[in-house]
Amino acid sequence: MALTLARVSMLVLNTYPDMPFSSRGDFLSSDASLQSLDNLNVFSEMYRFSPEQIGQIPPESAQQSAKKLTAHILSSGLDPVLSAETLIPSAGRILAMLIDDRDSEEYQDLRGISYPAELEYKGIASMHKEMASLRKRYNALFSALYSMLQAVAPAIPPTWIEPKADMWGGDVTLPRLFSFPRPQDLAYSHTFALDIFLRDVEYLSGDVQRGPFIHSLSDGLVVAAGFDWLGYPRKSQELSFLHGGISPKSGNGVIIYSPSENRYYFYFHLYDVYVTKGQIVLRGQPIGHGGNSGINARKKGGGDHLHIEIFDASRERYLRNTDIIAFLRASAKHKPAFSPW
């Protein structure tokens, strides 16, 4: 019998694929078996599946299977947000799914970083080939989860978080709180990402920075949210990573998938994070403050900026830095009218 997404996407994935999955009981043999699960703890703890099994779903049936799964979640009285959180892979797997082969090769041989950071990146690289092959299936799952949550778990109104939300003008911060790099500097920066410079940054103890609120550039589903990045200076290296965040270099951050655009939005180096994995957000909703978490931002002279990436899943490529600038300028011209405001 072909595996359905309801069988194989009950993922509580551990960080690295060579570590064993714990499980209790046999795999689900039919959709009817799901009806016997009366709470999320049983739902998430009894059945843990590997990416190899979710890979057995034909891509062409993934969307239909995902919709069937979300219908089951609603009919069974399971908590939709907790169910979504359970079904979404770890931040490491999300990164492994979205990096390219060249990034994967670089991750396996990074130098000048702490041993925990090396392990983190080697783990992400080891999952890349497998997770990249599952991207379209996860896109279908994320779209179905987003549709489910729209009806039962609406996004948080921006005015509940941002005191000056009424000033938001469609951009990634409130007006005049960031600036673009000079065109002549783009050639020396990230080709497929953009660092924008933040203003009104507070300088706190321990070389920590807190910038303005960062606002989501899209409606979407939060597929990764890291808020516990920890590193410290040392003599042999500028900074040693210990744990947490989205990744050692990116620090605290948020990754949002927009089903309507079929794009992933990355926001890195945040001071704090106001959203959680499995939550939906509105365009313009604050997701956290800008900051300088992450190896790349915490080192001397590396702060005061937000790192943005946009992955176009339809074209299977990242936007160039010039494309991101054009997108941000267009976004600032189209502030939507939000009923929650």
Phi and psi in degrees as a GROMACS rama.xvg file:
@    title "Ramachandran Plot"
@    xaxis  label "Phi"
@    yaxis  label "Psi"
@TYPE xy
-68.5985  139.842  ALA-2
-73.2279  138.562  LEU-3
-98.6303  163.861  THR-4
-63.438  -29.8679  LEU-5
-63.8477  -27.249  ALA-6
-83.2614  -42.8044  ARG-7
-102.386  -7.27514  VAL-8
-101.346  13.6654  SER-9
-78.1598  66.5249  MET-10
-94.7523  124.499  LEU-11
-119.941  85.319  VAL-12
-85.4856  132.659  LEU-13
-78.6891  163.873  ASN-14
-63.965  -39.4065  THR-15
-121.411  138.861  TYR-16
-70.6506  -17.6032  PRO-17
-84.4756  -4.30438  ASP-18
-89.178  137.692  MET-19
-68.6795  145.855  PRO-20
-85.2469  137.645  PHE-21
-90.6779  145.609  SER-22
-149.622  159.701  SER-23
-134.334  126.024  ARG-24
84.1078  176.512  GLY-25
-83.6498  165.22  ASP-26
-63.7007  153.013  PHE-27
-62.0037  133.116  LEU-28
-100.173  -13.6202  SER-29
-160.957  162.402  SER-30
-62.9847  -26.9347  ASP-31
-62.6858  -29.731  ALA-32
-62.1092  -30.3576  SER-33
-64.4626  -29.173  LEU-34
-65.3975  -21.1229  GLN-35
-80.8098  -8.63715  SER-36
-86.4837  114.059  LEU-37
-104.836  1.69407  ASP-38
-155.067  163.312  ASN-39
-67.3738  -31.9353  LEU-40
-61.1185  -46.4917  ASN-41
-65.2558  -42.7633  VAL-42
-55.6697  -43.5433  PHE-43
-91.2044  -27.7113  SER-44
-89.4474  -32.1299  GLU-45
-77.4281  -28.8314  MET-46
-129.626  114.524  TYR-47
-126.485  128.311  ARG-48
-122.928  153.148  PHE-49
-91.9662  160.474  SER-50
-59.5542  -27.368  PRO-51
-60.1833  -33.9773  GLU-52
-79.2308  -37.9658  GLN-53
-66.7971  -24.7089  ILE-54
-69.313  -12.8384  GLY-55
-81.3014  -6.86662  GLN-56
-75.6309  125.471  ILE-57
-60.5967  132.397  PRO-58
-54.799  -34.5383  PRO-59
-70.5765  -18.4273  GLU-60
-104.137  1.1352  SER-61
-62.4583  -41.4611  ALA-62
-63.5916  -45.2116  GLN-63
-64.2442  -42.0406  GLN-64
-65.7296  -38.0344  SER-65
-64.3123  -41.7063  ALA-66
-64.0146  -37.9316  LYS-67
-64.0309  -38.6328  LYS-68
-65.0051  -46.6096  LEU-69
-67.0521  -32.1748  THR-70
-64.06  -37.9159  ALA-71
-65.3465  -41.8305  HIS-72
-58.1413  -45.1229  ILE-73
-68.9317  -42.1849  LEU-74
-71.3956  -23.5817  SER-75
-89.1128  -5.05725  SER-76
75.751  17.8858  GLY-77
-73.7093  152.496  LEU-78
-68.2297  117.906  ASP-79
-63.0449  -40.9763  PRO-80
-69.0298  -44.6983  VAL-81
-65.3917  -35.291  LEU-82
-64.3802  -43.7384  SER-83
-62.2919  -43.1753  ALA-84
-60.4455  -39.5502  GLU-85
-66.317  -36.927  THR-86
-80.4754  -20.9841  LEU-87
-83.9097  130.424  ILE-88
-62.9635  170.83  PRO-89
-65.2336  163.268  SER-90
-58.417  -38.0234  ALA-91
-61.4575  -39.8676  GLY-92
-71.5475  -35.6916  ARG-93
-61.4243  -45.7257  ILE-94
-61.8935  -43.7904  LEU-95
-60.1075  -32.8246  ALA-96
-71.9353  -27.8215  MET-97
-108.295  -14.513  LEU-98
-74.4643  163.668  ILE-99
-99.3595  178.338  ASP-100
-62.5492  -36.4697  ASP-101
-66.276  -42.8232  ARG-102
-60.8111  -41.5234  ASP-103
-60.2141  -42.0066  SER-104
-64.6265  -40.7159  GLU-105
-65.9381  -37.8813  GLU-106
-62.4468  -27.0267  TYR-107
-79.4611  -11.3513  GLN-108
-141.055  47.0079  ASP-109
-81.097  137.788  LEU-110
-119.383  161.124  ARG-111
75.8391  18.7823  GLY-112
-125.81  165.528  ILE-113
-68.6775  162.061  SER-114
-61.3963  -43.5137  TYR-115
-58.0781  -36.306  PRO-116
-67.487  -41.7142  ALA-117
-58.1382  -46.1855  GLU-118
-60.9871  -40.9597  LEU-119
-60.1254  -48.1468  GLU-120
-72.4224  -36.0846  TYR-121
-64.7843  -35.995  LYS-122
-64.0967  -43.8251  GLY-123
-61.6731  -44.9422  ILE-124
-62.0836  -37.9521  ALA-125
-66.1271  -21.9971  SER-126
-95.3792  -7.98969  MET-127
-59.1908  -54.1731  HIS-128
-58.5323  -44.6007  LYS-129
-66.2687  -48.4211  GLU-130
-70.2872  -36.6913  MET-131
-61.3272  -33.0583  ALA-132
-71.0283  -16.2936  SER-133
-101.743  4.31545  LEU-134
-56.9408  -46.308  ARG-135
-65.2494  -33.5613  LYS-136
-67.9476  -40.8411  ARG-137
-69.8509  -34.6309  TYR-138
-56.3125  -43.2893  ASN-139
-65.0311  -42.3808  ALA-140
-63.5108  -45.5604  LEU-141
-63.5243  -38.6753  PHE-142
-63.758  -41.7582  SER-143
-67.0706  -41.0911  ALA-144
-63.9422  -40.5429  LEU-145
-60.8617  -45.786  TYR-146
-62.4765  -40.8088  SER-147
-61.9698  -46.4147  MET-148
-71.1579  -26.9826  LEU-149
-57.669  -35.0893  GLN-150
-83.9547  -30.9829  ALA-151
-117.881  -15.8971  VAL-152
-141.597  71.8329  ALA-153
-60.7052  157.172  PRO-154
-65.0018  159.066  ALA-155
-76.4142  127.803  ILE-156
-59.2348  134.441  PRO-157
-56.5099  -31.6372  PRO-158
-66.5468  -15.7059  THR-159
-77.0746  -16.8332  TRP-160
-115.124  -49.5193  ILE-161
-97.2356  111.735  GLU-162
-59.2546  -27.8002  PRO-163
-109.275  32.8697  LYS-164
-58.3438  -28.8884  ALA-165
-69.0888  -12.4129  ASP-166
-88.7063  -9.84562  MET-167
-60.3745  132.991  TRP-168
-118.655  24.9277  GLY-169
96.6891  2.58542  GLY-170
-105.126  -177.024  ASP-171
-78.2406  -17.2046  VAL-172
-132.552  178.417  THR-173
-65.9616  162.729  LEU-174
-54.1836  138.015  PRO-175
66.3358  22.5727  ARG-176
-105.454  8.37656  LEU-177
-152.281  164.035  PHE-178
-140.69  154.193  SER-179
-82.4459  154.495  PHE-180
-67.0501  159.602  PRO-181
-67.5509  143.553  ARG-182
-52.655  -38.2668  PRO-183
-69.9151  -14.9183  GLN-184
-90.7975  -12.5161  ASP-185
-63.4783  -32.5791  LEU-186
-66.7132  -20.2675  ALA-187
-102.776  8.0308  TYR-188
-112.785  -166.656  SER-189
-63.9003  135.69  HIS-190
-77.5892  -39.6644  THR-191
-115.572  38.3425  PHE-192
-162.18  168.098  ALA-193
-137.961  129.896  LEU-194
-101.11  117.915  ASP-195
-106.127  146.534  ILE-196
-91.1413  129  PHE-197
-94.089  149.394  LEU-198
-115.777  170.276  ARG-199
55.7627  44.68  ASP-200
-88.9888  131.704  VAL-201
-90.6405  138.274  GLU-202
-106.27  110.708  TYR-203
-100.471  174.718  LEU-204
-65.7099  153.254  SER-205
75.5857  25.409  GLY-206
61.3938  28.0341  ASP-207
-95.0581  138.786  VAL-208
-117.621  145.444  GLN-209
-128.628  115.342  ARG-210
-98.6853  -166.33  GLY-211
-70.6375  168.039  PRO-212
-61.3581  139.753  PHE-213
-101.498  128.822  ILE-214
-106.078  140.199  HIS-215
-63.9776  138.121  SER-216
-86.6163  -0.508237  LEU-217
-154.243  159.768  SER-218
-72.4979  154.582  ASP-219
166.08  -174.066  GLY-220
-108.271  129.963  LEU-221
-74.5855  114.208  VAL-222
-102.576  -11.1746  VAL-223
-156.058  138.37  ALA-224
-149.618  112.304  ALA-225
-115.678  127.52  GLY-226
-132.831  7.21221  PHE-227
-121.473  33.1848  ASP-228
-64.1078  137.845  TRP-229
-140.534  127.079  LEU-230
-148.325  165.2  GLY-231
-147.236  149.652  TYR-232
-69.8346  151.353  PRO-233
-152.247  164.069  ARG-234
-67.7207  -40.6845  LYS-235
-73.9722  -24.5829  SER-236
-138.972  158.942  GLN-237
-64.9519  -34.5947  GLU-238
-154.953  141.029  LEU-239
-113.931  125.243  SER-240
-84.1702  138.603  PHE-241
-107.957  -58.6315  LEU-242
-167.63  171.133  HIS-243
90.9961  -179.009  GLY-244
75.1001  -169.788  GLY-245
-76.1102  -42.5388  ILE-246
-158.333  166.432  SER-247
-56.8  -43.0466  PRO-248
-80.2098  -35.3255  LYS-249
-82.0875  -22.8664  SER-250
72.3212  -153.267  GLY-251
-65.142  140.671  ASN-252
-172.275  178.76  GLY-253
-138.79  138.653  VAL-254
-121.765  125.976  ILE-255
-120.941  132.515  ILE-256
-101.125  127.49  TYR-257
-103.012  105.859  SER-258
-61.09  -38.0179  PRO-259
-66.8667  -30.0984  SER-260
-99.961  -15.4371  GLU-261
54.179  49.7193  ASN-262
-133.377  150.572  ARG-263
-107.994  131.536  TYR-264
-111.104  128.666  TYR-265
-111.87  132.373  PHE-266
-129.279  113.458  TYR-267
-118.784  163.031  PHE-268
73.2473  26.0402  HIS-269
-69.9488  153.711  LEU-270
-76.1896  -46.3758  TYR-271
-144.935  172.75  ASP-272
-132.555  129.063  VAL-273
-103.927  3.01372  TYR-274
-125.958  164.351  VAL-275
-128.465  157.919  THR-276
-59.3793  135.467  LYS-277
92.4596  -0.938871  GLY-278
-97.2236  149.746  GLN-279
-100.54  152.177  ILE-280
-130.445  157.117  VAL-281
-98.7344  151.767  LEU-282
-59.4879  128.744  ARG-283
96.3977  -10.6517  GLY-284
-72.125  132.739  GLN-285
-65.2596  134.219  PRO-286
-113.484  -5.67649  ILE-287
153.353  174.625  GLY-288
-90.0372  146.626  HIS-289
-61.6701  154.921  GLY-290
-160.555  -155.69  GLY-291
-139.335  35.6992  ASN-292
-74.7233  155.804  SER-293
99.4147  147.253  GLY-294
-55.6608  -43.118  ILE-295
-68.6728  -25.4941  ASN-296
-101.715  -28.2605  ALA-297
-78.0244  -23.1128  ARG-298
-65.2198  159.606  LYS-299
-55.579  127.27  LYS-300
79.3825  6.24907  GLY-301
-102.279  -1.39664  GLY-302
-89.9298  -157.684  GLY-303
60.3476  28.2509  ASP-304
-147.314  159.978  HIS-305
-113.368  131.694  LEU-306
-97.1288  123.223  HIS-307
-119.802  134.855  ILE-308
-131.403  149.282  GLU-309
-134.086  118.111  ILE-310
-102.55  119.231  PHE-311
-87.7418  102.653  ASP-312
-70.2508  -25.7044  ALA-313
-65.4818  -40.3769  SER-314
-97.2685  -5.03748  ARG-315
54.6495  50.1351  GLU-316
-155.169  157.537  ARG-317
-86.4351  147.634  TYR-318
-71.7799  143.4  LEU-319
-71.8657  162.102  ARG-320
-59.8534  -36.5286  ASN-321
-67.1327  -34.1746  THR-322
-68.0584  -37.6094  ASP-323
-66.5376  -40.8411  ILE-324
-60.0466  -45.6502  ILE-325
-61.7995  -39.5776  ALA-326
-64.0828  -44.4952  PHE-327
-63.4238  -40.4494  LEU-328
-65.5052  -38.2908  ARG-329
-69.5163  -37.9094  ALA-330
-61.6413  -38.3841  SER-331
-67.2994  -17.4479  ALA-332
-92.1989  -5.41668  LYS-333
-130.336  71.9315  HIS-334
-78.5921  119.753  LYS-335
-77.7944  161.179  PRO-336
-92.15  115.952  ALA-337
-102.173  126.139  PHE-338
-63.5575  -35.5137  SER-339
-65.2909  -17.5285  PRO-340
